[in-house]
Amino acid sequence: MNKILLICFSLTLSCSSIQQETVFQRINYKAITRGYSTEILLQDNTLKYFKNSIESRSLTLVKEAKDSLNTLIKKVNLKTINQLKVPSNKYLFDGAMYTTIEVILNGETYTSIGFDDDNPPKELTPLVNFLLTLIKYCLLYTSPSPRD
């Protein structure tokens, strides 16, 4: 009887830890201003980069990059990202691009408050920096060489 209880308890712990795993289904970074926009879309194992709504680059995310994103998302309280304090509002007079981040996690959608593309809320800064670094890497290593 004790063995059965121990096995049931172990299975319950295993199942609850599986349910609490943080894995994003989609991350969407959008920055817009009059006449120009950029978007970074991560879904499944694909990263797509758009300029003015036209896809300019696409690449497959390696497991390490996806794991890093999941780790960064775990550090953000997604339930309050629409209430974060923004450090500046230059987008109000076209001094910066109006930016939002949308995360779909475990079937729920979380959308950040709008912020300046060059000055995100401190809670989102590591995630934004990581996304922008992915794009810089993508553009650097997928651009055609001068010989092509």
C-alpha positions as CSV (number, residue, x, y, z in Angstrom):
1,M,0.0,0.0,0.0
2,N,2.8,2.4,0.9
3,K,4.5,1.7,-2.4
4,I,1.3,2.5,-4.3
5,L,1.0,5.8,-2.5
6,L,4.6,6.7,-3.1
7,I,4.2,6.0,-6.9
8,C,1.0,8.0,-7.0
9,F,2.7,10.9,-5.2
10,S,5.7,10.7,-7.5
11,L,3.4,10.8,-10.6
12,T,1.5,13.7,-9.3
13,L,4.7,15.7,-8.7
14,S,5.9,14.8,-12.2
15,C,2.7,15.9,-13.9
16,S,2.5,19.1,-12.0
17,S,6.1,20.1,-12.9
18,I,5.3,19.3,-16.6
19,Q,2.2,21.6,-16.5
20,Q,4.2,24.5,-15.0
21,E,6.9,24.4,-17.6
22,T,7.3,27.8,-19.3
23,V,7.4,27.5,-23.1
24,F,6.3,30.3,-25.3
25,Q,4.1,29.6,-28.3
26,R,4.8,33.0,-29.9
27,I,6.7,36.2,-29.2
28,N,5.9,39.3,-31.3
29,Y,7.9,42.5,-31.1
30,K,6.5,45.4,-33.1
31,A,7.9,48.8,-33.5
32,I,6.2,51.4,-35.6
33,T,6.3,55.1,-36.5
34,R,5.0,57.1,-39.4
35,G,6.3,55.5,-42.6
36,Y,8.4,52.8,-41.0
37,S,7.9,49.6,-39.0
38,T,9.9,46.6,-37.8
39,E,8.6,43.3,-36.5
40,I,10.3,40.3,-34.9
41,L,8.1,37.2,-34.9
42,L,9.1,34.0,-33.1
43,Q,6.8,31.1,-33.5
44,D,7.6,27.4,-33.1
45,N,11.3,27.2,-34.0
46,T,11.3,30.1,-36.6
47,L,12.3,33.7,-36.3
48,K,11.0,36.1,-38.9
49,Y,12.1,39.7,-39.3
50,F,9.9,42.2,-41.1
51,K,10.6,45.7,-42.4
52,N,7.5,47.7,-43.4
53,S,5.4,44.5,-43.2
54,I,7.6,42.7,-45.7
55,E,9.5,39.7,-44.5
56,S,13.2,40.4,-44.9
57,R,14.8,37.5,-43.1
58,S,13.8,34.2,-41.6
59,L,15.8,31.6,-39.7
60,T,15.4,28.5,-37.6
61,L,16.1,29.0,-33.9
62,V,18.6,26.7,-32.3
63,K,17.5,25.0,-29.0
64,E,19.8,27.2,-27.0
65,A,18.3,30.4,-28.3
66,K,14.8,29.2,-27.6
67,D,15.8,28.0,-24.1
68,S,17.3,31.5,-23.4
69,L,14.1,33.1,-24.5
70,N,12.1,30.9,-22.2
71,T,14.4,31.7,-19.3
72,L,14.0,35.5,-20.0
73,I,10.2,35.1,-20.2
74,K,10.2,33.3,-16.8
75,K,11.8,36.4,-15.2
76,V,9.0,38.7,-16.4
77,N,5.7,38.9,-14.7
78,L,3.5,38.6,-17.8
79,K,0.3,39.4,-16.0
80,T,1.5,42.9,-15.3
81,I,3.4,43.8,-18.6
82,N,0.5,45.9,-19.7
83,Q,1.0,48.1,-16.5
84,L,4.7,48.6,-16.5
85,K,6.1,52.1,-16.0
86,V,7.7,53.4,-19.2
87,P,10.9,55.4,-18.7
88,S,10.1,57.8,-21.6
89,N,7.4,58.7,-24.1
90,K,9.3,60.0,-27.1
91,Y,6.9,58.1,-29.4
92,L,4.2,60.6,-28.6
93,F,6.0,63.2,-30.8
94,D,7.7,60.8,-33.3
95,G,11.0,60.9,-31.3
96,A,11.0,57.1,-31.1
97,M,9.1,54.1,-32.5
98,Y,6.1,53.0,-30.6
99,T,6.9,49.4,-29.5
100,T,5.0,46.5,-28.0
101,I,5.8,42.9,-27.1
102,E,3.1,40.2,-27.3
103,V,3.8,36.8,-25.7
104,I,1.6,33.8,-26.0
105,L,2.4,31.4,-23.3
106,N,0.4,28.3,-22.4
107,G,-2.5,29.5,-24.6
108,E,-2.8,33.0,-22.9
109,T,-1.8,36.2,-24.7
110,Y,0.1,38.9,-22.8
111,T,0.7,42.3,-24.5
112,S,3.0,44.9,-23.0
113,I,2.3,48.6,-22.5
114,G,3.6,50.7,-25.4
115,F,7.1,52.0,-25.0
116,D,9.9,53.8,-26.9
117,D,11.9,51.3,-29.0
118,D,15.2,52.6,-27.6
119,N,14.1,52.8,-24.0
120,P,12.0,49.8,-22.8
121,P,10.7,49.3,-19.3
122,K,13.5,47.8,-17.2
123,E,11.6,44.6,-16.7
124,L,11.5,44.0,-20.5
125,T,15.0,45.3,-21.3
126,P,16.8,41.9,-21.2
127,L,14.1,40.3,-23.4
128,V,14.2,43.3,-25.9
129,N,18.0,43.2,-26.0
130,F,18.0,39.5,-26.7
131,L,15.5,39.8,-29.5
132,L,17.4,42.7,-31.1
133,T,20.7,40.7,-30.8
134,L,19.1,37.8,-32.6
135,I,18.1,40.1,-35.4
136,K,21.6,41.6,-35.6
137,Y,23.1,38.1,-35.8
138,C,20.5,37.1,-38.4
139,L,21.3,40.1,-40.6
140,L,25.0,39.8,-40.1
141,Y,25.3,36.1,-40.9
142,T,22.5,35.8,-43.6
143,S,23.3,38.8,-45.7
144,P,24.8,38.1,-49.1
145,S,28.6,38.5,-49.3
146,P,30.0,41.4,-51.5
147,R,31.2,38.7,-54.0
148,D,27.6,37.4,-54.6
